[in-house]
Amino acid sequence: MEFVKGLKQKEVIEISDILSNDLKGKEVVLRGAVHTIRDMSEFSFVVLRKYEGLVQCVFVNDKVNNVSIKNLREGSTIEVKGMVHPEDRAPNGFEIILSDIKVLSEPAKETTMPIPISKWKLNTSLETKLSLRPIALRNVRERAIFKIQEGIVRAFRDFLYSQHFTEVRTPKIVAGNAEGGANVFKLEYFGKKAFLAQSPQFYKQTMVGVYDRVFEAAPVFRAEKHNTTRHLNEYTSLDFEMGYIDGFEDIMDMEAAMLSYVFEFLSKEYAKEVKLLGITLPDTSNIPAVRFDEAKRLVSEKYDRKIKNPYDLEPEEEVLIGRYFKEEFNSDFVFVTHYPSKKRPFYAMDDPSDTKFTLSFDLLFKGMEVTTGGQRIHTYEDQVAKMVARGMDPADFSDYLMIHKHGMPPHGGLGIGLERITMKLLDEQNVRETTLFPRDVSRLEP
């Protein structure tokens, strides 16, 4: 009988091992995929793709251990042995002078790479990139996009842990519709009516009554039938909810501090990707905040644009608000507060000084809404009264109202669109560029 005792020390090493242990002049063993092959007549380069980046390997002769450079193909996975040699022009500042190659696997016979993934940027249409997503993602720049996205989520989690938040998991198959409206995906659930969750709203509020402060990074689903550069039918929402707040400003303060942590984290832990993608990390130390009605007035006057919808911001208005605060305060971010009650969900707390408005906000980043948040109603009587005023039947929300009936602290929270904030950080023009496998009205595969 054998026993499994955990990880075993292996001869194979990684890029970081070479860089951190100064293995120049030493023989090493690495494994990776053949990213590209460059035949220079007298010698050849085989560039390996690994999770940390690229490694340049040098064929001094036509063959290494009976493996011919002419027989190697892009997409093959190989194990190589060789001497680490300093080379400033190579990725990570070193190359491997090969002494041995072992082919681990090969692509299907008579196939070629459908797109040139070894190019710096894939000069092809977005539609082609998405149709060939499993291959396109092997491109160095495409990989870097989603490493940055990984960093955002890591930092979001790390910061909230440091602020005494508890991470939760909420259901994505639900019986009710938290946000209202018709843009929900309906399911048949063992003979019952169910929906894909538009938001973890009810559940994260519930968990504030348990842990005081909670967060989640998870998918949400919106059955929006329009096909724009900013909308998805499935996206990742970074949500947090916190109790014992003095006002909705506490939520904005927490987000501003979190964003500062995120961008500082990216500058340190993801410096390679930040440099590769040419990202300028924004300053979030002093984010302006403006009332909804005042923001509309300011851009209407400065840019001579007539106010068309007094209850919501149109995408063009968001762009102009972003432009205004960039020009006037050199800020890429702006909080727009006190949205009209008419356009906010029934759980949003109305402003006691003027109930036409709510104690809520959106955060705009470079002219696009990336966050929606605010203070929630926390008393049973007030929540029931607002439901009734909107023609809703409180009996349909008995599970949700249970938390109010049995006591809730003043609380509030927000949701951040991960793909959108990544899109604006990278100055991409379409949110699908920053979505691993986008789901929209026309795409369900791959």
Secondary structure, DSSP 8 states (H G I E B T S, - for coil): -----S----SB--HHHHHHHT-TTSEEEEEEEEEEEEE-SSSEEEEEEETTEEEEEEESSSEETTEEGGG--TT-EEEEEEEEEE-TTSGGGEEEEEEEEEEEE---TT---SS-TTSSS--S-HHHHHHTHHHHTTSHHHHHHHHHHHHHHHHHHHHHHHTT-EE----SEESS-SS-SS---EEEETTEEEEE-S-SHHHHHHHHHHHSEEEEEEEEE-------SS--SEEEEEEEEEES-SSTHHHHHHHHHHHHHHHHHHHHHTHHHHHHHT------SS--EEEHHHHHHHHHHHTT-----TTS--HHHHHHHHHHHHHHH--SEEEEE--BGGGS-TTB-EETTEEEEESEEEEEETTEEEEEEEEB--SHHHHHHHHHHTT--GGGGHHHHHHHHT---SEEEEEEEHHHHHHHHTT-S-GGGG-SS--BTTB---
